[in-house]
Amino acid sequence: MLAFLIYELKVAAILAAFYLCFKCFLSREKMHRTNRIVLVLTSILSFILPLCIVTIHMNVMIPEQSMEHIVNGTVIQTSEAIMEHKDVFPWVLLVESIYWIGVSLVLSGILIGIARVIKVIKHGEKRMKNGVEVRVSDNKISPFSWMKWIVLSKDDFESGNQYIIQHETAHIELGHSIEVLLFDMMSAFQWFNPAMWLMKRDLRAIHEYEADDAVLSSGADIKDYQYSLIRKAVCTSGYSIANNFNKSIIKNRITMMSKEKASRMRLLKAIYVLPLVCIVLALNASCSSSTSPEMVDLGLSVKWATCNLNAEKPEDTGSFFSWGDVKGQTWDGSQWSESGFWENNVPSYEVDGQGNLKPEYDAAHKILGSSWRMPTKTEIQELIDN
């Protein structure tokens, strides 16, 4: 569970970086489709990139260690002080509990909002307006659309304001409700992250800008449409889960309508996503070390390594290799994953004339390189005897 919290913190940091760049480069530009794609894409990437771990393989030389720590390749206990275990406050459990309580509360709010919208749609009277199906509610609600439904109050339906129908139809045709639901779900898991909520707010604003452009593109008079927005601003609030004929950003919407569209060259600003992705992947990279230990002279017939195969330091267990085995077995704390013994039968063609394994059957040669080999049984016995 701690790993999941760390993952969510990484997501939060990436979201914040993407959103900061969006505000700096794109948020003031009138290129709604591009901005919308960038917001949706970067939010999804923020949840994917922490799972993309680039592994860098590198060789690391292990310095020679004091030999009193090693006997026959086996670690012996040193006189290091053993720390007395003390009971500590379960901070991790507390943080995990707070996080999941927050997730539960936000998800509950989303589900309640969906249930309310479905209830209004279900109980609304089905009416047709200029070829468009509308659900008319007896409640005094602000016009909204959700998925394929448009919902109006009886007063709005009878007012004959065609702009409302056109605006909400644009939301449906552009698929805005799907994105709203997606961001609602992401915000449930990122409820502690202000960048997530700000990104969600900006996406809702872009949805309104796109719907406004669709109305104006249909031939509506810009001044008349702006006045209708102002008149409608006195209506009651709507449902957060749906696309509302929103009054909270009326000033911004009117300003954006009067603004000239951004030139094609300004679309290049969206390229900031690429270097940010590269930086995140670089920061999330991990190193896989192929250790090459030092050789030590114990006064025997051959020199020995300072640690076991696949061990990064003398104190590590490493892996267990049977005679002629190049895959190895790992220690799980109580036993080896597979058993292996010197007495295992090895075909004669795997051993050279001096009793050494041929390179293709020698684990040390395969893992550490041509200057290393596995010891013979005689060499092992020599180490034990001395």
C-alpha positions as a Markdown table, in Angstrom:
| # | Residue | x | y | z |
|---|---|---|---|---|
| 1 | Met | 0.0 | 0.0 | 0.0 |
| 2 | Leu | 2.9 | 2.3 | 0.7 |
| 3 | Ala | 4.1 | 1.8 | -2.9 |
| 4 | Phe | 0.7 | 3.0 | -4.2 |
| 5 | Leu | 1.0 | 6.2 | -2.1 |
| 6 | Ile | 4.4 | 6.8 | -3.5 |
| 7 | Tyr | 3.0 | 6.3 | -7.0 |
| 8 | Glu | 0.2 | 8.8 | -6.3 |
| 9 | Leu | 2.8 | 11.3 | -5.1 |
| 10 | Lys | 4.7 | 10.9 | -8.3 |
| 11 | Val | 1.5 | 11.4 | -10.3 |
| 12 | Ala | 0.9 | 14.6 | -8.3 |
| 13 | Ala | 4.3 | 16.0 | -9.0 |
| 14 | Ile | 4.0 | 15.2 | -12.8 |
| 15 | Leu | 0.5 | 16.7 | -12.9 |
| 16 | Ala | 1.8 | 19.9 | -11.3 |
| 17 | Ala | 4.7 | 20.2 | -13.8 |
| 18 | Phe | 2.4 | 19.7 | -16.8 |
| 19 | Tyr | -0.2 | 22.1 | -15.5 |
| 20 | Leu | 2.4 | 24.8 | -14.7 |
| 21 | Cys | 3.7 | 24.6 | -18.3 |
| 22 | Phe | 0.2 | 24.6 | -19.6 |
| 23 | Lys | -0.6 | 27.9 | -17.8 |
| 24 | Cys | 2.7 | 29.4 | -19.0 |
| 25 | Phe | 2.5 | 28.5 | -22.6 |
| 26 | Leu | -1.1 | 27.7 | -23.7 |
| 27 | Ser | -3.8 | 28.8 | -21.4 |
| 28 | Arg | -4.1 | 32.4 | -22.8 |
| 29 | Glu | -4.2 | 31.2 | -26.4 |
| 30 | Lys | -7.4 | 30.8 | -28.4 |
| 31 | Met | -6.9 | 27.3 | -29.7 |
| 32 | His | -9.4 | 25.4 | -27.7 |
| 33 | Arg | -9.1 | 22.1 | -29.4 |
| 34 | Thr | -5.3 | 22.0 | -29.0 |
| 35 | Asn | -5.6 | 23.1 | -25.3 |
| 36 | Arg | -8.3 | 20.5 | -24.7 |
| 37 | Ile | -6.2 | 17.7 | -26.2 |
| 38 | Val | -3.1 | 18.8 | -24.2 |
| 39 | Leu | -4.9 | 18.8 | -20.9 |
| 40 | Val | -6.5 | 15.4 | -21.4 |
| 41 | Leu | -3.3 | 13.9 | -22.8 |
| 42 | Thr | -1.0 | 15.2 | -20.1 |
| 43 | Ser | -3.4 | 14.2 | -17.3 |
| 44 | Ile | -3.5 | 10.6 | -18.6 |
| 45 | Leu | 0.3 | 10.6 | -19.1 |
| 46 | Ser | 0.7 | 11.7 | -15.5 |
| 47 | Phe | -0.9 | 8.5 | -14.4 |
| 48 | Ile | 1.1 | 6.3 | -16.9 |
| 49 | Leu | 4.6 | 7.8 | -16.7 |
| 50 | Pro | 5.3 | 6.7 | -13.1 |
| 51 | Leu | 4.7 | 3.1 | -14.3 |
| 52 | Cys | 7.3 | 3.5 | -17.1 |
| 53 | Ile | 10.6 | 2.7 | -15.5 |
| 54 | Val | 13.6 | 2.8 | -17.8 |
| 55 | Thr | 16.3 | 0.4 | -16.6 |
| 56 | Ile | 19.9 | 1.4 | -17.2 |
| 57 | His | 22.4 | -1.4 | -17.0 |
| 58 | Met | 25.9 | -0.6 | -15.7 |
| 59 | Asn | 28.9 | -2.3 | -14.4 |
| 60 | Val | 30.1 | -1.4 | -10.9 |
| 61 | Met | 33.4 | -2.2 | -9.4 |
| 62 | Ile | 33.2 | -3.3 | -5.7 |
| 63 | Pro | 36.1 | -2.1 | -3.6 |
| 64 | Glu | 38.1 | -4.7 | -1.7 |
| 65 | Gln | 36.6 | -5.3 | 1.8 |
| 66 | Ser | 38.2 | -6.3 | 5.0 |
| 67 | Met | 38.6 | -10.1 | 4.9 |
| 68 | Glu | 37.6 | -10.8 | 8.5 |
| 69 | His | 34.0 | -10.4 | 7.3 |
| 70 | Ile | 34.2 | -13.3 | 4.9 |
| 71 | Val | 34.9 | -17.0 | 5.4 |
| 72 | Asn | 34.4 | -19.4 | 2.5 |
| 73 | Gly | 32.2 | -16.8 | 0.7 |
| 74 | Thr | 29.8 | -16.9 | 3.6 |
| 75 | Val | 29.0 | -13.7 | 5.7 |
| 76 | Ile | 29.7 | -14.0 | 9.4 |
| 77 | Gln | 28.2 | -11.7 | 12.0 |
| 78 | Thr | 30.3 | -8.7 | 13.0 |
| 79 | Ser | 30.4 | -6.8 | 16.3 |
| 80 | Glu | 28.1 | -4.1 | 15.0 |
| 81 | Ala | 25.6 | -2.8 | 17.6 |
| 82 | Ile | 22.1 | -4.2 | 17.3 |
| 83 | Met | 19.5 | -1.5 | 17.5 |
| 84 | Glu | 16.8 | -2.2 | 20.1 |
| 85 | His | 13.4 | -2.2 | 18.5 |
| 86 | Lys | 11.1 | 0.5 | 19.8 |
| 87 | Asp | 7.4 | 0.9 | 19.2 |
| 88 | Val | 6.8 | 3.9 | 17.0 |
| 89 | Phe | 3.6 | 5.7 | 16.0 |
| 90 | Pro | 2.1 | 4.2 | 12.8 |
| 91 | Trp | 2.4 | 7.3 | 10.7 |
| 92 | Val | 2.2 | 5.3 | 7.4 |
| 93 | Leu | -1.0 | 3.7 | 8.5 |
| 94 | Leu | -2.4 | 7.1 | 9.5 |
| 95 | Val | -1.5 | 8.7 | 6.1 |
| 96 | Glu | -2.9 | 5.7 | 4.2 |
| 97 | Ser | -6.2 | 5.9 | 6.2 |
| 98 | Ile | -6.5 | 9.7 | 5.5 |
| 99 | Tyr | -5.8 | 9.2 | 1.8 |
| 100 | Trp | -8.4 | 6.4 | 1.3 |
| 101 | Ile | -11.0 | 8.4 | 3.4 |
| 102 | Gly | -10.5 | 11.3 | 1.0 |
| 103 | Val | -10.8 | 9.0 | -2.1 |
| 104 | Ser | -14.0 | 7.5 | -0.7 |
| 105 | Leu | -15.6 | 10.9 | 0.0 |
| 106 | Val | -14.8 | 12.3 | -3.5 |
| 107 | Leu | -16.0 | 9.1 | -5.2 |
| 108 | Ser | -19.2 | 9.2 | -3.1 |
| 109 | Gly | -19.8 | 12.8 | -4.2 |
| 110 | Ile | -19.3 | 11.8 | -7.8 |
| 111 | Leu | -21.7 | 8.9 | -7.6 |
| 112 | Ile | -24.3 | 11.0 | -5.8 |
| 113 | Gly | -24.0 | 13.6 | -8.5 |
| 114 | Ile | -24.5 | 11.0 | -11.2 |
| 115 | Ala | -27.5 | 9.6 | -9.4 |
| 116 | Arg | -29.0 | 13.1 | -9.2 |
| 117 | Val | -28.5 | 13.8 | -12.9 |
| 118 | Ile | -30.0 | 10.4 | -13.9 |
| 119 | Lys | -33.0 | 11.1 | -11.6 |
| 120 | Val | -33.6 | 14.5 | -13.2 |
| 121 | Ile | -33.3 | 13.0 | -16.7 |
| 122 | Lys | -35.5 | 10.0 | -15.8 |
| 123 | His | -38.3 | 12.2 | -14.4 |
| 124 | Gly | -38.0 | 14.9 | -17.1 |
| 125 | Glu | -40.7 | 15.2 | -19.7 |
| 126 | Lys | -39.4 | 14.2 | -23.2 |
| 127 | Arg | -40.0 | 17.2 | -25.6 |
| 128 | Met | -38.7 | 18.1 | -29.1 |
| 129 | Lys | -37.3 | 21.5 | -29.9 |
| 130 | Asn | -36.3 | 22.3 | -33.5 |
| 131 | Gly | -35.5 | 18.6 | -34.1 |
| 132 | Val | -33.6 | 18.1 | -30.8 |
| 133 | Glu | -34.8 | 15.9 | -28.0 |
| 134 | Val | -34.9 | 17.7 | -24.6 |
| 135 | Arg | -35.8 | 16.6 | -21.1 |
| 136 | Val | -37.9 | 19.3 | -19.5 |
| 137 | Ser | -37.9 | 19.4 | -15.7 |
| 138 | Asp | -40.4 | 21.0 | -13.4 |
| 139 | Asn | -37.6 | 22.1 | -11.1 |
| 140 | Lys | -35.9 | 25.5 | -11.5 |
| 141 | Ile | -32.5 | 24.3 | -12.7 |
| 142 | Ser | -29.8 | 25.7 | -14.9 |
| 143 | Pro | -29.7 | 24.1 | -18.4 |
| 144 | Phe | -27.2 | 21.3 | -18.7 |
| 145 | Ser | -26.2 | 18.4 | -20.8 |
| 146 | Trp | -24.9 | 15.0 | -19.8 |
| 147 | Met | -23.9 | 12.2 | -22.3 |
| 148 | Lys | -26.7 | 12.3 | -24.9 |
| 149 | Trp | -29.3 | 14.2 | -22.9 |
| 150 | Ile | -30.1 | 17.9 | -22.7 |
| 151 | Val | -32.1 | 19.0 | -19.7 |
| 152 | Leu | -33.9 | 22.3 | -19.4 |
| 153 | Ser | -36.3 | 23.8 | -16.9 |
| 154 | Lys | -39.8 | 24.4 | -18.1 |
| 155 | Asp | -39.2 | 28.2 | -18.1 |
| 156 | Asp | -36.1 | 27.9 | -20.3 |
| 157 | Phe | -37.8 | 25.5 | -22.7 |
| 158 | Glu | -40.8 | 27.9 | -23.1 |
| 159 | Ser | -38.6 | 31.0 | -23.4 |
| 160 | Gly | -37.6 | 30.1 | -26.9 |
| 161 | Asn | -33.9 | 30.7 | -26.3 |
| 162 | Gln | -32.4 | 28.7 | -29.1 |
| 163 | Tyr | -28.8 | 29.5 | -28.1 |
| 164 | Ile | -29.2 | 27.3 | -25.0 |
| 165 | Ile | -30.1 | 24.3 | -27.2 |
| 166 | Gln | -27.3 | 24.9 | -29.6 |
| 167 | His | -24.8 | 25.4 | -26.8 |
| 168 | Glu | -25.7 | 22.1 | -25.0 |
| 169 | Thr | -25.9 | 20.2 | -28.3 |
| 170 | Ala | -22.3 | 21.3 | -29.0 |
| 171 | His | -21.3 | 19.8 | -25.6 |
| 172 | Ile | -22.9 | 16.5 | -26.6 |
| 173 | Glu | -21.4 | 16.4 | -30.1 |
| 174 | Leu | -17.9 | 17.2 | -28.8 |
| 175 | Gly | -18.1 | 14.4 | -26.1 |
| 176 | His | -17.4 | 16.7 | -23.2 |
| 177 | Ser | -19.3 | 14.6 | -20.7 |
| 178 | Ile | -16.8 | 11.7 | -21.1 |
| 179 | Glu | -13.9 | 14.0 | -20.3 |
| 180 | Val | -15.7 | 15.5 | -17.3 |
| 181 | Leu | -16.3 | 12.0 | -15.9 |
| 182 | Leu | -12.7 | 11.0 | -16.6 |
| 183 | Phe | -11.3 | 14.0 | -14.7 |
| 184 | Asp | -13.8 | 13.4 | -11.9 |
| 185 | Met | -12.4 | 9.9 | -11.5 |
| 186 | Met | -8.8 | 11.1 | -11.6 |
| 187 | Ser | -9.5 | 13.9 | -9.1 |
| 188 | Ala | -10.9 | 11.3 | -6.7 |
| 189 | Phe | -7.4 | 9.7 | -6.5 |
| 190 | Gln | -5.7 | 13.1 | -6.6 |
| 191 | Trp | -8.0 | 14.9 | -4.2 |
| 192 | Phe | -5.0 | 16.3 | -2.2 |
| 193 | Asn | -3.4 | 17.8 | -5.4 |
| 194 | Pro | -4.4 | 21.4 | -6.2 |
| 195 | Ala | -3.0 | 21.0 | -9.7 |
| 196 | Met | -5.6 | 18.3 | -10.5 |
| 197 | Trp | -8.5 | 20.5 | -9.5 |
| 198 | Leu | -7.1 | 23.5 | -11.4 |
| 199 | Met | -6.6 | 21.4 | -14.4 |
| 200 | Lys | -10.2 | 20.1 | -14.1 |
| 201 | Arg | -11.5 | 23.7 | -13.8 |
| 202 | Asp | -9.6 | 24.8 | -16.9 |
| 203 | Leu | -10.9 | 21.9 | -18.9 |
| 204 | Arg | -14.4 | 22.8 | -18.0 |
| 205 | Ala | -13.7 | 26.4 | -19.2 |
| 206 | Ile | -12.3 | 25.1 | -22.5 |
| 207 | His | -15.5 | 23.0 | -22.9 |
| 208 | Glu | -17.5 | 26.2 | -22.6 |
| 209 | Tyr | -15.3 | 28.1 | -25.1 |
| 210 | Glu | -15.7 | 25.3 | -27.6 |
| 211 | Ala | -19.5 | 25.2 | -27.2 |
| 212 | Asp | -19.6 | 29.0 | -27.6 |
| 213 | Asp | -17.5 | 28.8 | -30.8 |
| 214 | Ala | -19.9 | 26.1 | -32.1 |
| 215 | Val | -22.9 | 28.4 | -31.5 |
| 216 | Leu | -21.2 | 31.4 | -33.2 |
| 217 | Ser | -20.1 | 29.2 | -36.1 |
| 218 | Ser | -23.8 | 28.3 | -36.7 |
| 219 | Gly | -24.4 | 31.9 | -37.6 |
| 220 | Ala | -25.5 | 33.4 | -34.3 |
| 221 | Asp | -24.9 | 37.1 | -33.8 |
| 222 | Ile | -22.0 | 37.5 | -31.3 |
| 223 | Lys | -23.5 | 40.5 | -29.5 |
| 224 | Asp | -27.0 | 38.9 | -29.2 |
| 225 | Tyr | -25.4 | 35.7 | -27.9 |
| 226 | Gln | -23.3 | 37.5 | -25.3 |
| 227 | Tyr | -26.3 | 39.4 | -24.0 |
| 228 | Ser | -28.2 | 36.1 | -23.7 |
| 229 | Leu | -25.3 | 34.8 | -21.6 |
| 230 | Ile | -25.5 | 37.8 | -19.3 |
| 231 | Arg | -29.2 | 37.5 | -18.9 |
| 232 | Lys | -28.9 | 33.8 | -18.1 |
| 233 | Ala | -26.2 | 34.5 | -15.5 |
| 234 | Val | -28.9 | 35.1 | -12.9 |
| 235 | Cys | -30.1 | 31.5 | -13.1 |
| 236 | Thr | -29.6 | 29.0 | -10.3 |
| 237 | Ser | -26.6 | 26.8 | -10.2 |
| 238 | Gly | -26.5 | 23.4 | -11.9 |
| 239 | Tyr | -24.9 | 20.0 | -11.5 |
| 240 | Ser | -21.2 | 19.7 | -11.2 |
| 241 | Ile | -21.1 | 16.3 | -12.9 |
| 242 | Ala | -22.8 | 17.8 | -16.1 |
| 243 | Asn | -22.0 | 20.5 | -18.6 |
| 244 | Asn | -23.9 | 23.6 | -17.5 |
| 245 | Phe | -24.8 | 26.8 | -19.3 |
| 246 | Asn | -22.2 | 28.1 | -16.9 |
| 247 | Lys | -22.4 | 31.5 | -15.3 |
| 248 | Ser | -19.2 | 31.3 | -13.3 |
| 249 | Ile | -17.0 | 32.1 | -16.2 |
| 250 | Ile | -19.3 | 34.4 | -18.2 |
| 251 | Lys | -16.7 | 37.2 | -18.3 |
| 252 | Asn | -13.9 | 34.9 | -19.5 |
| 253 | Arg | -16.2 | 33.4 | -22.1 |
| 254 | Ile | -17.2 | 36.8 | -23.5 |
| 255 | Thr | -13.6 | 37.9 | -23.6 |
| 256 | Met | -12.5 | 34.7 | -25.4 |
| 257 | Met | -15.3 | 35.2 | -28.0 |
| 258 | Ser | -13.8 | 38.6 | -28.9 |
| 259 | Lys | -10.3 | 37.3 | -29.1 |
| 260 | Glu | -8.6 | 36.4 | -32.4 |
| 261 | Lys | -7.7 | 32.8 | -33.0 |
| 262 | Ala | -4.1 | 31.9 | -32.4 |
| 263 | Ser | -1.8 | 31.5 | -35.4 |
| 264 | Arg | -0.6 | 28.0 | -36.5 |
| 265 | Met | 2.9 | 28.9 | -35.3 |
| 266 | Arg | 1.7 | 29.2 | -31.8 |
| 267 | Leu | 0.5 | 25.6 | -31.9 |
| 268 | Leu | 4.2 | 24.7 | -31.6 |
| 269 | Lys | 4.0 | 25.8 | -27.9 |
| 270 | Ala | 2.4 | 22.4 | -27.3 |
| 271 | Ile | 5.7 | 20.7 | -28.0 |
| 272 | Tyr | 6.6 | 21.4 | -24.3 |
| 273 | Val | 5.0 | 18.1 | -23.6 |
| 274 | Leu | 7.8 | 16.1 | -25.2 |
| 275 | Pro | 10.8 | 17.4 | -23.2 |
| 276 | Leu | 8.7 | 17.1 | -20.0 |
| 277 | Val | 8.0 | 13.5 | -20.8 |
| 278 | Cys | 11.7 | 12.9 | -21.4 |
| 279 | Ile | 12.6 | 14.5 | -18.1 |
| 280 | Val | 10.1 | 12.4 | -16.2 |
| 281 | Leu | 11.3 | 9.2 | -17.8 |
| 282 | Ala | 14.9 | 10.2 | -16.9 |
| 283 | Leu | 14.0 | 10.9 | -13.3 |
| 284 | Asn | 12.1 | 7.7 | -13.1 |
| 285 | Ala | 15.0 | 5.6 | -14.5 |
| 286 | Ser | 16.6 | 2.9 | -12.4 |
| 287 | Cys | 20.1 | 1.5 | -12.5 |
| 288 | Ser | 20.6 | -2.3 | -12.7 |
| 289 | Ser | 24.2 | -2.9 | -11.5 |
| 290 | Ser | 26.2 | -5.7 | -12.8 |
| 291 | Thr | 28.8 | -5.9 | -10.1 |
| 292 | Ser | 32.4 | -6.8 | -10.7 |
| 293 | Pro | 34.1 | -7.6 | -7.4 |
| 294 | Glu | 37.7 | -7.3 | -6.5 |
| 295 | Met | 40.1 | -10.2 | -6.5 |
| 296 | Val | 41.8 | -11.0 | -3.2 |
| 297 | Asp | 44.9 | -13.2 | -2.7 |
| 298 | Leu | 44.4 | -15.6 | 0.3 |
| 299 | Gly | 47.7 | -17.3 | -0.3 |
| 300 | Leu | 46.0 | -20.2 | -2.1 |
| 301 | Ser | 46.4 | -21.6 | -5.6 |
| 302 | Val | 43.8 | -19.1 | -7.0 |
| 303 | Lys | 42.5 | -15.7 | -6.1 |
| 304 | Trp | 39.0 | -15.4 | -4.7 |
| 305 | Ala | 36.2 | -12.7 | -5.2 |
| 306 | Thr | 35.3 | -10.5 | -2.3 |
| 307 | Cys | 31.6 | -11.5 | -2.5 |
| 308 | Asn | 29.2 | -14.1 | -3.9 |
| 309 | Leu | 27.8 | -14.0 | -7.4 |
| 310 | Asn | 24.9 | -11.5 | -7.8 |
| 311 | Ala | 25.9 | -9.9 | -4.5 |
| 312 | Glu | 26.7 | -6.2 | -4.5 |
| 313 | Lys | 28.7 | -6.3 | -1.3 |
| 314 | Pro | 30.2 | -9.0 | 0.9 |
| 315 | Glu | 27.3 | -9.0 | 3.4 |
| 316 | Asp | 24.8 | -9.9 | 0.6 |
| 317 | Thr | 23.8 | -13.5 | 0.1 |
| 318 | Gly | 23.8 | -13.3 | -3.7 |
| 319 | Ser | 22.6 | -16.4 | -5.6 |
| 320 | Phe | 23.2 | -20.1 | -5.3 |
| 321 | Phe | 24.6 | -21.9 | -8.3 |
| 322 | Ser | 24.8 | -25.6 | -8.7 |
| 323 | Trp | 27.8 | -27.1 | -10.6 |
| 324 | Gly | 27.2 | -26.3 | -14.3 |
| 325 | Asp | 24.1 | -24.1 | -13.5 |
| 326 | Val | 24.1 | -20.7 | -15.1 |
| 327 | Lys | 20.6 | -19.6 | -13.9 |
| 328 | Gly | 21.0 | -19.8 | -10.1 |
| 329 | Gln | 18.6 | -20.0 | -7.2 |
| 330 | Thr | 17.7 | -17.2 | -4.9 |
| 331 | Trp | 17.3 | -17.1 | -1.1 |
| 332 | Asp | 13.8 | -16.2 | 0.1 |
| 333 | Gly | 14.9 | -15.9 | 3.8 |
| 334 | Ser | 14.3 | -19.5 | 4.7 |
| 335 | Gln | 15.3 | -21.7 | 1.8 |
| 336 | Trp | 16.7 | -21.6 | -1.8 |
| 337 | Ser | 14.2 | -21.5 | -4.6 |
| 338 | Glu | 15.7 | -24.8 | -5.9 |
| 339 | Ser | 18.2 | -27.2 | -4.5 |
| 340 | Gly | 21.5 | -27.8 | -6.1 |
| 341 | Phe | 24.6 | -29.9 | -5.1 |
| 342 | Trp | 28.2 | -30.5 | -6.2 |
| 343 | Glu | 27.2 | -34.1 | -6.7 |
| 344 | Asn | 24.9 | -33.2 | -9.6 |
| 345 | Asn | 25.8 | -35.1 | -12.7 |
| 346 | Val | 27.4 | -32.8 | -15.3 |
| 347 | Pro | 28.1 | -34.2 | -18.8 |
| 348 | Ser | 31.8 | -34.6 | -19.5 |
| 349 | Tyr | 31.6 | -32.3 | -22.5 |
| 350 | Glu | 30.8 | -29.4 | -20.1 |
| 351 | Val | 34.2 | -29.7 | -18.3 |
| 352 | Asp | 37.6 | -29.1 | -19.7 |
| 353 | Gly | 40.7 | -31.3 | -19.1 |
| 354 | Gln | 41.5 | -29.5 | -15.9 |
| 355 | Gly | 38.2 | -30.0 | -14.2 |
| 356 | Asn | 36.9 | -26.5 | -15.0 |
| 357 | Leu | 33.5 | -25.8 | -16.5 |
| 358 | Lys | 33.5 | -24.7 | -20.1 |
| 359 | Pro | 32.6 | -21.0 | -20.4 |
| 360 | Glu | 29.0 | -21.6 | -21.6 |
| 361 | Tyr | 28.3 | -23.6 | -18.5 |
| 362 | Asp | 30.2 | -21.3 | -16.1 |
| 363 | Ala | 28.0 | -18.8 | -14.2 |
| 364 | Ala | 30.9 | -16.6 | -13.1 |
| 365 | His | 32.1 | -16.4 | -16.6 |
| 366 | Lys | 28.7 | -15.5 | -17.9 |
| 367 | Ile | 27.9 | -12.9 | -15.2 |
| 368 | Leu | 31.2 | -11.3 | -14.5 |
| 369 | Gly | 33.2 | -11.8 | -17.7 |
| 370 | Ser | 36.0 | -13.8 | -19.1 |
| 371 | Ser | 38.5 | -13.1 | -16.2 |
| 372 | Trp | 36.3 | -15.0 | -13.8 |
| 373 | Arg | 35.3 | -18.7 | -13.4 |
| 374 | Met | 33.6 | -21.0 | -10.9 |
| 375 | Pro | 35.9 | -22.8 | -8.5 |
| 376 | Thr | 36.5 | -26.6 | -8.8 |
| 377 | Lys | 35.7 | -29.0 | -6.0 |
| 378 | Thr | 39.4 | -29.2 | -5.2 |
| 379 | Glu | 39.7 | -25.4 | -4.9 |
| 380 | Ile | 36.7 | -25.3 | -2.6 |
| 381 | Gln | 38.2 | -27.9 | -0.4 |
| 382 | Glu | 41.5 | -26.0 | -0.3 |
| 383 | Leu | 39.6 | -22.9 | 0.9 |
| 384 | Ile | 37.8 | -24.9 | 3.6 |
| 385 | Asp | 41.1 | -26.5 | 4.8 |
| 386 | Asn | 42.9 | -23.2 | 5.0 |
